[in-house]
């Protein structure tokens, strides 16, 4: 496989992950922190998520020389049960 090629299974997965552009956008609990830090955002399955804070090159260098974090708070699931739920 050369750079830029997709396997058939990858393409199917990508096509199934496309969301309706009219969907309601959701925000993670950390959204305002990302805004205050100067993030650029993208749609991720209906969630407005940070994609970068500076240039791609600067972020690559930061991750390679220090550390990188990814906000996964939009993936949390909470189970509520009981008579008052």
Buried (B, 14 or more C-beta within 10 A) or exposed (E): EEEEEEEEEEEEEEEEEEEEEEEEEBBBEBBEEBEEEEBEBEBBEEBBBBEEEEEEEEBEEEEEEEEEEEBEEBEEEEEEEEEEE
